[in-house]
């Protein structure tokens, strides 16, 4: 049985719909069409119609890539496609879109924001699913370094990432790395007495 890691998927489609409606930032003439495609993709995804979700996400991508398209919407769109391709088992497509997602979030937020850790973690999980440990380890190290500076030890994303990455390493026969990674997990009582990090 193939290992399926825990992809941190903050319901990217739903979040994209909510976040862009709430922010209203970067409005342009094509925003209505982009939003309609994202809404259609979210519905299709919830209903398990991945091909329809992909078609809608790609149509949304074409809208947001037009001149004047909002970069934040592009970042949400690209990440949603990466997660969809990952769940659909389309590894090469997922990898390409995760890499683009990381670049976009870094461009928008800077390299030190914890939000960037989500596609980095998901890319690590993608590599671990195929036991490409040498590709996964630098990604794991990067996301752990980022989140140790910016998130509490008991933050749900950080805990979930450590557990899923450790499980993936064990599945690939890398018990020592898995144990070392799990040593970063601390009970909430310990993290409360340590340095307070931003959420």
C-alpha positions as CSV (number, residue, x, y, z in Angstrom):
1,X,0.0,0.0,0.0
2,X,1.3,3.4,-0.9
3,X,1.9,5.9,1.9
4,X,-0.4,8.8,1.7
5,X,1.0,11.6,3.9
6,X,-0.9,14.3,5.6
7,X,-1.2,17.2,3.2
8,X,-1.9,20.4,5.1
9,X,-4.8,21.5,3.0
10,X,-6.5,24.5,4.5
11,X,-9.4,23.8,2.2
12,X,-7.6,26.0,-0.2
13,X,-10.5,26.4,-2.5
14,X,-12.9,27.5,0.2
15,X,-10.2,29.7,1.7
16,X,-9.5,31.3,-1.6
17,X,-13.2,32.1,-2.1
18,X,-13.6,33.5,1.4
19,X,-10.3,35.4,1.6
20,X,-10.6,37.1,-1.8
21,X,-14.2,38.1,-1.1
22,X,-13.3,39.5,2.3
23,X,-10.3,41.4,1.2
24,X,-11.5,42.9,-2.1
25,X,-7.9,43.8,-2.7
26,X,-6.6,44.0,-6.2
27,X,-10.0,44.2,-7.8
28,X,-10.1,44.1,-11.6
29,X,-12.6,43.7,-14.3
30,X,-12.0,39.9,-14.5
31,X,-12.6,39.3,-10.8
32,X,-16.2,38.3,-11.2
33,X,-15.3,35.6,-13.7
34,X,-12.4,34.4,-11.5
35,X,-14.6,34.2,-8.5
36,X,-17.3,32.3,-10.4
37,X,-14.7,29.7,-11.5
38,X,-13.3,29.3,-8.0
39,X,-16.9,28.9,-6.6
40,X,-17.5,26.2,-9.2
41,X,-14.2,24.5,-8.5
42,X,-15.0,24.4,-4.7
43,X,-18.4,22.9,-5.3
44,X,-17.0,20.3,-7.7
45,X,-14.2,19.4,-5.3
46,X,-16.6,18.9,-2.4
47,X,-18.7,16.7,-4.6
48,X,-15.7,14.6,-5.6
49,X,-15.8,15.7,-9.2
50,X,-12.0,16.3,-9.5
51,X,-12.0,16.7,-13.3
52,X,-14.6,19.4,-13.1
53,X,-12.8,21.1,-10.3
54,X,-9.6,21.0,-12.4
55,X,-11.3,22.6,-15.4
56,X,-12.7,25.4,-13.2
57,X,-9.4,26.0,-11.5
58,X,-7.6,26.2,-14.8
59,X,-10.2,28.6,-16.2
60,X,-9.8,30.7,-13.0
61,X,-6.0,30.6,-13.6
62,X,-6.4,31.9,-17.1
63,X,-8.5,34.8,-15.7
64,X,-6.1,35.8,-12.9
65,X,-3.0,35.5,-15.2
66,X,-4.4,38.3,-17.5
67,X,-2.8,41.7,-17.1
68,X,-3.9,43.4,-13.9
69,X,-4.8,40.1,-12.2
70,X,-4.3,40.1,-8.4
71,X,-1.2,38.2,-7.2
72,X,-2.9,37.0,-4.0
73,X,-5.6,35.4,-6.0
74,X,-3.0,33.8,-8.3
75,X,-1.2,32.4,-5.2
76,X,-4.5,30.8,-3.9
77,X,-5.3,29.5,-7.4
78,X,-1.9,27.9,-7.9
79,X,-1.9,26.3,-4.5
80,X,-5.4,24.9,-5.0
81,X,-4.3,23.3,-8.2
82,X,-1.2,21.8,-6.5
83,X,-3.4,20.2,-3.8
84,X,-5.9,18.9,-6.3
85,X,-3.2,17.3,-8.4
86,X,-1.6,15.9,-5.3
87,X,-4.8,14.2,-4.2
88,X,-5.4,13.0,-7.7
89,X,-2.0,11.3,-7.8
90,X,-0.6,13.5,-10.5
91,X,2.8,13.9,-9.0
92,X,4.6,15.9,-11.7
93,X,1.8,18.5,-11.9
94,X,1.5,18.7,-8.2
95,X,5.2,19.3,-7.8
96,X,5.3,22.0,-10.4
97,X,2.4,23.9,-8.9
98,X,3.7,23.5,-5.3
99,X,7.0,25.0,-6.4
100,X,5.2,27.9,-8.1
101,X,3.1,28.3,-5.0
102,X,6.1,28.7,-2.8
103,X,7.6,31.3,-5.1
104,X,4.3,33.3,-5.2
105,X,3.8,33.3,-1.4
106,X,7.4,34.3,-0.9
107,X,7.0,37.2,-3.4
108,X,3.8,38.3,-1.6
109,X,4.7,37.8,2.0
110,X,8.5,37.5,2.2
111,X,10.4,34.3,3.0
112,X,9.9,34.4,6.8
113,X,6.1,34.1,7.0
114,X,4.7,30.8,8.4
115,X,2.1,30.6,5.6
116,X,4.9,29.7,3.1
117,X,5.6,26.5,5.1
118,X,2.3,24.9,4.0
119,X,3.3,24.3,0.3
120,X,6.8,23.5,1.4
121,X,5.5,20.8,3.8
122,X,3.1,19.5,1.1
123,X,6.0,19.2,-1.3
124,X,8.0,17.3,1.3
125,X,5.0,14.9,1.8
126,X,4.8,14.4,-2.0
127,X,8.4,13.4,-2.1
128,X,8.0,11.0,0.9
129,X,5.1,9.3,-0.8
130,X,7.6,8.1,-3.4
131,X,10.4,7.6,-0.8
132,X,12.4,10.4,-2.4
133,X,13.9,11.1,1.0
134,X,16.9,13.0,-0.2
135,X,14.6,15.5,-1.9
136,X,12.2,15.6,1.1
137,X,14.8,16.2,3.9
138,X,15.9,19.7,2.9
139,X,12.2,20.7,2.6
140,X,11.5,19.3,6.0
141,X,14.5,21.2,7.5
142,X,13.3,24.4,5.8
143,X,9.8,24.2,7.1
144,X,10.9,23.2,10.6
145,X,13.3,26.1,10.8
146,X,10.6,28.5,9.6
147,X,7.9,27.2,12.0
148,X,10.2,26.9,15.0
149,X,10.8,30.7,14.7
150,X,7.2,31.6,14.0
151,X,4.7,29.1,15.5
152,X,4.2,27.7,18.9
153,X,5.4,24.2,19.5
154,X,1.8,22.9,19.8
155,X,0.5,24.8,16.8
156,X,-1.8,22.3,14.9
157,X,0.0,22.8,11.5
158,X,3.4,22.3,13.0
159,X,2.3,19.2,15.0
160,X,0.5,17.7,12.0
161,X,3.5,18.3,9.7
162,X,6.0,16.7,12.1
163,X,3.8,13.6,12.6
164,X,3.1,13.1,8.9
165,X,6.7,13.7,7.9
166,X,7.9,11.3,10.6
167,X,5.5,8.7,9.4
168,X,6.7,9.1,5.8
169,X,10.3,8.8,6.8
170,X,9.5,5.6,8.8
171,X,7.6,4.2,5.8
172,X,10.8,4.8,3.7
173,X,13.0,3.0,6.3
174,X,14.5,6.2,7.8
175,X,13.7,5.6,11.5
176,X,16.6,7.7,12.8
177,X,15.5,10.8,10.9
178,X,11.9,10.1,11.9
179,X,12.8,9.9,15.6
180,X,14.9,13.1,15.4
181,X,12.0,14.9,13.8
182,X,9.5,13.7,16.5
183,X,11.8,14.9,19.2
184,X,10.7,18.4,18.1
185,X,7.2,17.6,19.4
186,X,6.6,19.1,22.9
187,X,3.6,18.7,25.1
188,X,1.5,22.0,25.2
189,X,2.5,22.5,28.9
190,X,6.2,22.7,27.9
191,X,5.6,25.0,25.0
192,X,3.6,27.4,27.1
193,X,6.7,28.0,29.4
194,X,9.0,28.5,26.4
195,X,9.4,31.4,24.1
196,X,6.1,32.7,22.8
197,X,6.0,32.5,19.0
198,X,3.6,34.2,16.7
199,X,0.7,32.3,15.2
